[in-house]
Amino acid sequence: MKKTLSVCLTLLILLGLFAAPAAALPLSAGTDALNAQFPDGAYEDLFDFVYFSPVKGESDAVKYPLLVWLHGMNSGTEPRAQLQWYHFSNFASDEYQARFKDAGGCFLLAVRADDPIGGNNWDSSMCSKLKETVDRFISEHAANVDLKRIYIAGYSTGGSMAWDMAAKYGPFFAAVVPLASLYQPTASDLNNLKNVSVWVFCCDQDPYPAAQTAETEVTFEYLKSVSKRRSSIRMTRFSEAVFADGTKQYIAPGTVIDNKEHYIWEAFTFDMHMIDGVTPYAYASTVNGDGSSVSFQDPEVGVISWLSAQRSYTAPNEPDTPDTPSEPPYNPPEEPVEIPTAGDSFMRFVRMFFGYIKAFFEGLFGRFK
């Protein structure tokens, strides 16, 4: 009898082990191991993608946020390529997952562009297709996706696409994080962005295009003039760019990446800290839309803590009326709202033109001091 009970208990323990969900890996496991936690996914006539699920078994009823990631040009040339350079899978580590407060985890969705012209680039004409891809993913994980915490981020052309998506679909996204991207909002765009939290990243020395920082500052000023979340919009500006290990070069799969001051993605994917996880990211200065500066001396304060505080005013398909987020929105005093005009667009063109001229001569003779 005792032998029978012992065998039964052993079987139950083994079954429990096999049924238990796999534990998240630590950041120290490395990029390849973290990437392997992302299964492939695709929907007919839509974009393919890789994703990470934080759900801990069938009984898990927690509502988790969703972070959508859009790669830059030439980083989607084949399936799973969007994971190779950016260290986006850092967000799947147990340390980073634990930083998503309230839920203790986050869905991650890295979508791959399929530009038929080449370069696997994003274009605003793809917005509807991308939105449908995100919608389908949400419907498949409806029991565990928090519709008030859907975030979108992107680098370079992916950052411009993230802007386009947030401007087109408004409060469907609780927050948007564009990195090293150029965006020129229309009055309609600004109206749709007024209830969206925004964190924009740029580098003074970025050559793609040379006038990017000036353009980003103009866009940030427009946002401040209309936003109902002024304390929840911010801009990080780099005087120069380095990777998270402090160098300007590292080996990616099959290639050597030399920093060109455009490569600032690791500030995002290392949660605003250097590779030691403690030192605030180098050469970065961050300000909120209300004028306050942001410090990252606390290792737990970074992109994830900011994202975790953001909620949509309305979930998809709900009436367009503000609710009461856990962090009350900032309501600025009434003031004249400056919106882009034809004259503004002309001056932007002039600034960009001279920015390219400056970049050309700097390429010949070195940077002007």
N, C-alpha and C positions, 0 to 999 in steps of 0.2 A: 504493500500500500504506500509506504513511504517512498519507494523507488518510483512508483507511478506518479505521485504528487511532484517529486523532484523533476521528472521528465516534463510534466505539464508546465511547471513554473519556468523551466528553461526555454521551452517553446514559446511561451507568452513573452518572455523577455526578448527573445530573438525577433519575434514578430513586431514587438514594440520598437525595437531598434530600426528595423527595416521600414516601418511605417512612419517613423519620425522624420520631419522635414530636415534637410541639411542645414547646418548652422552656417551663418555668414562667416566669411573669412576675414582675418585681420588685415589691415593695410600692409603689414610686413610680408604677407604672402606673395606680393608682387603682382605686376600688371597682367602677366599671362594667366595666372591662377584666377585673378579677379575677372578677367575677360571671359574665362571659361564658365562663369556663373550666368552668362547671358545666352539664353536659347535664341535661335533664329525664329523669325516670324514673317509672314507675308499674307496679304489679302489679294484676291484676284482683281486686276486692274488698278491696284493701289500701290503704295510704296512698300518695299521690304524693310525690315528693321530687326534689331536685336533688343532684348528687354530683360529686366531683372524684376522679380516679384518678391516682396517682403513677407508675403502671406505665410503664416506658420501652421499649415495644415487646414483641413476642412472645417474644423471648429472655430477657426480664427474669424471673428466678426468685426475686427478693427477696420476703420476707414482710414486708408493711407493716402497721402498726397501723391501726385504724379508729376515727375520732372521729364519734360521732353527736351532732347538734345539734337541740334542741327549742326552738322559738320561744315567745314570750310571747303573751298574749291579744291578739286582733285583728291579729296579725302573719302570719296565714295566710289572709287573706281571698280570695286568688286565687293561682293557681300562680306560684311563684317569689317570692312576697311575703316568705317567710321569709329571703330574702337582703337585703332592702332596707334595714333599719335597723341591723343589728347588726355589720356589717363582718366577718361570719364568714368571708367569702372571703379575708381576710388570711391565713388558715392555708394557702391555696393558693399564696401568693407563694413565690418561690424561697428567700428568706431564712428564712421560717418552716418550709418543708418541710425545709430543710437542718438545722434544729434538732432534728428527730426523729432522735436518735442511733441508731446501729446500722443502721437502715433507710434513712435519708436521705430520708424522705418519709412521707406518711400519707394513707390514704383519708379523705375527708370526706363525710358523709351528712347533709343537712339535710332532715328529714321535715316534712311539713305536716299539721296536724290538720284533720279534716273534721267538726267538731262540728255536727250537724244543727240544734241549738238556736240557733246563731248565735254570733258572736264568735270562731270558730275556736279554741276553747279545748281544753285537754287534760283528760282525766278518767281516773281509775285504771281505769275499766271498759275503757279502750282498750289496756291493757297487752298482752294477748294479740295483738291486731291489730298493734301496733307491733313486738312481738318477732318476729312472723312476717314483717313487712316487712324487718326487719334480717336475719333468717335467710335470706330469699330473696336479698337483696343479697349476703350473704356467699357463698352457694352459687354465684352467678354470677361471683364473683371469687375462688373458692376457691384457685386456684393462687397467689394473692398476698396473701391476708389472714392475718395472724398471729392465731390464735385466742386466744392468751394476752395480746393487747394490744388489747382492745376497750374503748373509753372512751365514756361518755355524759355530756353536759352540757346544761344548759337554763337559760333565764331566766324568772323569775316563775312563771307556771303551768307553763311548760316545765321549770323547775327542780323543781317539786313532782312532775312526771311522771318526771323523771330519778331522784328519790328512790324513787318507787314502783317503777320498773323495776329499780333496783339491789337494793331490798329483796325484790322478788318473785323475781328470777332470780339473786341472790347472785353467786358468783364467775364467772358468765358475763362480767360486766364487771370489768375490772381496776381501773377507777377511775370515780368519779362526781363531777361538778362542778356543784352546784346554786347558782344565783345569784339573790338577792333572792326567795327562795321560803320558804313556810311548810311545815313537816313535823313531824308528831307520831308518832314510831315506836311500834309495839307491841313486846312482848317478842319475838315471832316475827320482826318486821322487824330488830331488833337482832341476832338470831342469824344472819340471812342476810347482814347487813352486816359482820360481824366480820372477814371475810377480804377486804373490799373497801376500797381506798384512797379517801378522801373529802377533797375540798377544797371548803368551803362559803364563800360570800360573802354579806355582809349590810351594811346601812348603818344607823347609829344613828337617822337622821332619816327613814327610810323610812315613808311613811304607808300602805303597802299590804301587810299591815295595820300599824298603829302599833306593835304588840307583837312585830313580827317578830324584832328583834334579841334580845330576851329569850328568845323561843322557840328561836331558833337556838342560843343559848348553852346552853340546857337540853339540846337534842338533841346538841350537841357533847360535853357532859359524859356523856351516856348512851353515846355512841360510845366515848369514852375508857375507860369502865368495862368494855367488852366486846371492844374491838378487839385483834386479834392483829397489827395494823400501826400501832401508836400513833405511831411516828415518820413514818408515811406518811399520816396524816390531819392536816388543818390547817384553820384558819379565818382568813379575811381580813375585817376589820371596818373600815368607812369612817366617819370622824367626819362627813363630808359627801361628796356625790357631785359629780364633774365629768366632762365628756367628756374624751377623750384630748388635745384641744387646750387644755384648761384652762378652757374656757367652760362655761356651763350651758345653752347653746342652739346648735343647728346646723340647717342646712337638709337635710332628707331629701327623697327624690323626692316632690314634690307637697305637702310640708308642712313646717312649722317645729316642731322638737321642743324643748320647754322642759323642762329637767331638773326632776324632782320628787323627787329624792333616792332614787328607785326605780331610776333608770336607771344601773346600774353595770356594764352588760354590756361596755363598752369596756375595762375593766381586764382582762377575760378575752381579748377579741379583739385587744388590742394587747399581749398577753403580759406584763402587769404593768408596762408602761412607758408614759410619755406619748408623744405623737405623734412626738417627736424620736428615739424608739427607745433613748434613753440614760437619761433621768431616770426614777427609780422612780415608780410611779403615785401621784398626790397623795392625801393624807388617808387612806392605807391602813396598817393594822398587821396583820401576819400572824404567827401562832404555830402551831407543830406540836403534835400531841397529847401529846408527851413534855415540853412546856413550853418548848422552845427557840424563839427568835424567828427569823424568816426575813428575810434582806436581799436586795434586788434591785439593788444597786449595779452588779453585773455585768450588762450588757445581754443576755447569753446565758442568764441565770437567770430563769425565769418559769414560766408555766403549762406550756409545751411541755417544758422540761427536767424538770419534775416528772412529767408524763404519761409521758415516755420511760422513766422509771425504774420504772414500775409494770407488774407482770405479774400475771395471774391465778394463784392457787394451782393451779387445774385448768382445762384447756381444756374446752369443752362436750363432753358425752358421755364424759368420762373419770371414773374413780373419784374420789370426794371425799377425796383425800389430798393434803396439801401437797407441792409440789416445792421446789426450791431456786431462788428468783428471783435475778436478778443483784444485787439489793439485798436482803439478808436481812431478813425481817420482824422487827419488834420484838416480843418476847414479854414482856409485863408480868408482874410478880409476881402471884401469886394474891391476890385481894382480893374482898370482897363485891361482887356485881354488883347495882346498883340498876336495877330495871326499872320501866317506867311502871305506875302503879296507878290505880284510880278516883279516889283522892284527888289524885294528880298531875294528872289530867285536869281536875278541878274547879278546882284552883289555876291551871292554865293558862287556863281560861275566865275566872277572875277577873282575871288579869293582862291578858288580851286586852281584856276589857270596859273596864277603866280606861284601857288604852292608847287605845282608840277615843274615850273621853271626853276624854282629854288632847288627842288630835288634833283633836277638834271645837273645843275652846276655843282651841287654837293657831291654827286656821283663822280664828277670829273676831278674836283679839287679838294674834296673833303668837306666836312661839316663846317658851317660858319659858326664861329664862337661869339 
